[in-house]
Amino acid sequence: MHRLTAALVAMATLSPLAAPTLAHAQVPPASIGDRYVPAPWWMRDPVIASVGQVRTEVPANRAAFTASFQAIDRSAAEAARKAADQIRALSQTLGAYGPEVVRVETTIMTRPIYDQYRDENGVMRDNTRADRIARYQADATVSLMIRDISVLERVYATVTASSPTSVSSVRYNLDPDNALKTWLHGEAIKDAARRAREAASNAGTSLGRVQVIDPSGRACETDVLAGWPSYGGGEIATTVDSSDVVVTGSRVTARGAPAPAPPAPPRPDVIGPTEVEIEAARLALQPPLRELTDRACVVYALN
């Protein structure tokens, strides 16, 4: 008992540095709404925070549309077979492009068509009973995602030449790859440097060394910079020229790249649209332009 009491007394008299303590979460230097906010290290000397904002227009590099083929028969299996026969040659022709160029998804849906009768108000209604099925309707749908926009016109002509029941409009989308994103971000940093040089020159001074490069642009938006010398250029973005790059399905290449060769013809036992029919159904399909924007923050010291 005496040994236990002595141990407790010894622990109670330990210094705060020697006594074990629980780890506490770090607290921020200031809270939102505080009147005074500690400045970061790059604000100890006169600086200029420049925001680079750029925009460009790039043709869409993705296209999608659907086509449906319909067949009706007294047997559900026979209706589905007839619908599948209509898209078999088309699926093989489109599948020859490869999944990196054209992605093909086919679905078949079958539904019953009931006998109809006229009710007491003279309105025709379906007699939805299992023993009152007159026909079966099968709808085969081909959904296409064009990943190489250079084959869009031929693919669309091939589908329309196959005599579908209906064809949807073409939907366009832009999926920029890493090369295009890197190029645009580099232009944003160049724009930030240009804005900073012009602002410093107009103010009668010159730029010093780079203090911070923030790819996200957040360093130029924090409350720390409120009221300090900054040059953000408002919300006006600089338009950059992207005419020397082309967005394709998987890369950015120089203009003038040759279009891929048409796919191999389907098997002889499968009848599909002829070359004459495809060319007769060909239309001009020009991808629309899509806007891309980027921004970056660069903080310079001032001489």
C-alpha positions, 0 to 999 in steps of 0.5 A: 500500500505504501509503495502504491501511494509513493508511485501515485505521488511521484506521477503527480509531481512529474513535470508536464514535459515528462508526463505522457499527453494525448495527441490533439488535432491541429487547429487552424491559425484562424477561423472563418470570419476572424478579423485578422488572419495570419499571412502565409510565408510568401506574403512576408515581402511585397508580392503580386498574385496573378491568376491565369484564366484561359479558354479554347474551343475544341471539336467534340471527339465523341458521338452517340446515336441509336437505331431500332429495328422492329419485327412482328410475328405470332410467335415471340421467338420468331419475332425476336429472331426476325429482329435479330436477323435485321441487325446481324449484318449491321452488328458485324459491319460495325464490330469490325471497326474495333471497340476503340473506334466504335462501341456497339451495344445491341438489345432486343425487347419483346412485348405482346400486342393484344386484341382490341375492343371498343368500350361503352364510350367507343374508345378502343382498348387493349384486351390485356389477357394472356389468351387475347394476345394477337401478335408479338412485337420485337424491337432490336436496338443498336446503341453506338458510341463513336470514339473516333469522330473521323468514321462518324459519317460512314457509320451513320450512313451504314446504319441508315442504309440498313433500313431501320425503323427509327434513328435518333439524332447524333449526340456529341460530347468532348472527352479531353485526354491528358495531353490536351489538359496538360497543354491547356494548363500550361497555357493558364500558367503562361497567362498568369505570368503575362498578366503579372509582368504587364501589371508590374510594368504598368506599376513601375516595378518588375517581377522577382522570383516565383513564390508559389505556383498553384495549379488549382488557383486556390492560393489566389482566392483565399481570405489571406489575399483579401486587400493585398496587391493582387492581379486576377484580371476579373473573370475575363479569360484569355482565348488561346489557339488550339488549331495546332492540336486535334482531339481524337479518341485517345490522344492529341495529334497533328492536323491532317492525320489520315482517316482510318480505313473502312472495316472489312465487309461482313461474311458472304452469308450475311446480307448487309447494305452495299457500298452504293447504298452506304454512299447514297445515305452519307450526310455531312456531320460536323462535330460542334465546338466545345469550350474548355477552360482552365486557371492557375495561380502564380505568386511573384515577389516584387523587386 
